[in-house]
Amino acid sequence: VASISSRDQFAIIKNQQRGTKMADQNRAEEKRWFPLESNPALLNQYVSKLGFDTHSHEFTDVFSTEPWALDMVPQPVSAVVVLFPMTEKISRKRRQMHSDMDNTGDNDVWYINQRIRNACGTIAVLHALANVPKFIRESSIRPSSWLHSFLQNCPASSSPTDKAIALESDPTIETFHENATNDAINQTPRGNMGDDIDMHFVSFVHVNGKLYELDGRVDQGPICHGSTTQQNLLSDTCGIVKKFMEADPSEVRFTIMAFAPKQV
């Protein structure tokens, strides 16, 4: 068995300390963006600039989780983006729900970690667009666009961390996001960079017969909520959102947007 000298042991300890210090420094220097507004008109403009042609599909408001509101949304829905408050009661309910799920994963699910503070809107948009049915991606993502290039360089098979590193080192997407948060189409001011934000975006998608909740901030990765179909994606997602709502009845700050066929 090879032995390690005292000098080598000292060097190993120093390297470990240096690595820990660098990791702590990286966390302390986490990038921070302005948050996106939950606004279908803004997101449709945003994804178009990223490279997704909204000629056939677009984001639209879902006004309630009740059947009458779901009947107003064109079908089949390709993805659902939800904005909700991160209260302790809702966060605790989500952790409980996630712990009950079978999260073995599916290699066809495109998933990215979120390492940039307040980037959850862009992360949710990417989760939605990258997991829509293949025929929609192929007909809607412009070949010369930023989105096409990013998905080519970061396929589903690449790790969530590698995708995140590529995103946070990309000045183009940072500029797109910055411009979106400052666009005149926003209905509310974006506030100050240092504001505490307690709202969070997540996406829900249908992949290979399963319903996945995609949140780049959770440790488990894609959360499988069981079986669904493309036709039932919206109603099944709203069933999950209802549980979030029931966890904290005093909260009304929920918005739901469906990525659905465009009405002519």
N, C-alpha and C positions, 0 to 999 in steps of 0.2 A: 504494500500500500504506500503510495507516495505521501511524503510528509510535507508540511507547509511551514516555512521558517517564520520567525516572529516578524521579520521585516515584511514578508509577503502577507501575513495576517493583517498587519497594520495597514498595508496598501489596500487590501480588500475592504477593510472597515472604512477607510477614507473614501474609497470609490462608492461604497454603499451610501455613506453620508452625503457625498456630493450628488449622487443620483436622487436621493430623497429631497435634498435642498432644491435641486433643479425642478423636480416634480412639483414641490410646493410653490416654487417661484412661477412655474407655468400656470398653476391654478390661480395664483394671485394675479397673474397678468391675463386672465381669460378675456378674450375679446368681448365687447359689448356693442350691440346694435340697438337702434331704435325699434320698438315693436311695430309689427304690421297691424293695420286696422282690419277688423272682420267686416269686409265690405265686398260683395260680389263684383261690383263694377271695378273696384281697384284691383282685385285678384285677377280678373279677366284681362285687364290691361297689363298687369305684371307678367302673367304667364305668356302672353303674346310676345312681350319683349324678350322673355327668356328663350322663346323659340317654339312655343306650342300654339299652333293655329287654331283659333276658337271658332272656326267656320261651322263645326258640327257639334262641339261640346263646350259647355261653359259652366261657371259656378252660378248658382242661383240660391236665394234664401229659402230655407225651410221654416215656416212661420210657427210651427208647433209640432209636437210629437204625436198629435192626435191624427186619426185616419183622414179627416177632412183636409188637413194641410198636406199630408203625404200624397193624397190623390191629385194635388195641384202640380206636383213635380213630374216632369216628363221621365219616362222610363225607357230603357233600364239605366239606373244610376251607376256610374263607374267608380265613384269614390265619395266619401263624406268627410268634411272637415268640421271639427267641433271646437269652439272656444268656450272655456268654462273657468270659473274661479277656483283657485287652488286653496280653498279653505281647509282647515284641519279635518273637518268632518268628511268632506269629499275626498281628500287625499287618503284618509284612513279607509274609506269604502273602496277606493280603487286598489289600494294595497291588498285588501282582503279578497277582492275579486280576482286580482292577478295571481295571488297565491293558490287559488283554487283551480287555475287553468293549467292545461297540458301545453307547455311551451317548448315542445321538441323542435318546432320550427319547420320551415319549408324552404328549400334552396331557391325556389322561384320568387320568394318575397324579397323585394328590394327594400333595404333598411339601412338607415344611416344614424349614427350617434349625433347628438347635439352637444357641441363643445363651445358654442358661442352664446353668450347670454342674450336673451330676447330674440333669438333667431328662430323661435319655434314656429312662427308663421311661414318662413321660407322652408323650414324642415318639413312642415305639414304639406306644403304645396309640392315639394319634391316627392314625398311619400305618395301623394295622390297621383301625380302625373306618371311616375315611374312604374306604378302598379295597375294602371288602367289596362283593359284588354289589349293584346298585342296589335290587333288590326287598327285600333284607334291610335296607338302610338305611331305605328308605321305611316298612317295617313295624315297625322297631325303635327308631328315633330319635324321642323324644317331641318334639312341635312346640314346647312351651313351655320346653324344656330349654336349659342352657348349650351343650351340644354342637350342637344344632340351630342356635342363633344363631351360634355360632362358624363352623360350616361354611357358613352362609348368607353371612356377612360375609367369609369367606376361602375362596372356591371354588378348585377346582383351577387355574383360569386365573390366579389371583393369584400373585405371585412368592413363592418360598420365604422371601425376606427379609421381605416385607410380612407374611406369615403369622407369622413369628417375632417381629416387632415387636409385632403385635397380641397374641400370646400372653404375651410378657414384660411387657406393660403392663396385663394383665388380672388384677386382684386376686382374682377369683372362682376361676379355675383354680389360682392359687397357694395359696389356702385349701384347695381340694379336695385338691391334692397333699400339702400339709402334713398334713392330717388323715389321709390314707391312710398316710403314713409313720409316723404315731404311733398307729395303730389297734391295738386289742388283738388283732386277728386275725393280726398279724405274728408270725412264729415266731422272729425274732431281734431284738435291740435295734437301733435305727437308728444308734447311735453318736453322734459329735460332728460338728458342722457342718464343721469344718476337716479331717476325716479325708481322707486320700488314698484315692481309689476307683479301682481298676484293673479294674472290671467294667463291661460296656457292653451295653445293649439295642439290638437292631435288629429290624426287621420284614421279612417276606417276603410278597409278595402276588402275585396273578394278575390282570393287567389286559390285556384284548384279546389273549389267547393268549401272553403273555410273563410270565416270572418276574422280579420286581423285588425287589432288596434295597434297603431304605430306611433310611438312616442319616443323620440330620441334621447330622452332624459332618464328612462327607466333602465334598471340593470338587466332585466330579463330579455330585452330585445323585443321582437314581435310577440304580441299577446294574442293567442288564438282563443276566440270566444265560441268556438264550435262551428257547426255546419251552417252554410247559407247558400244562396244563389245570387246571381247578379240582379235578378228581379226583386229579391227580398232584402238586398243589402241595406237599403234605406230604412225599412221598417225594423229590421233586426238591430241596426245601429241605434235607432231611436229607443228601442227597448233597453239598451245598455245605458243610454244617456238618461233615461227616466230613473234608473237606479242611482246615478250621480245626483240627480235633482232631489230624490227622496232622502238622500243622506243629509241634506242641509236645506230643508224647506224654506228657510228665510232668504235664500239666495235666488235671484232672478236673472243673474248676469250670464245667461247661456245663449249662444248663437250657433246655429247649424246651417251649413252650406252644402248643397249637393253638387257634384260635378256630373251634369246630366246633358242629354241631347238638347241641342239648341232649338228653341221654338221660333219658327219663321213667322 
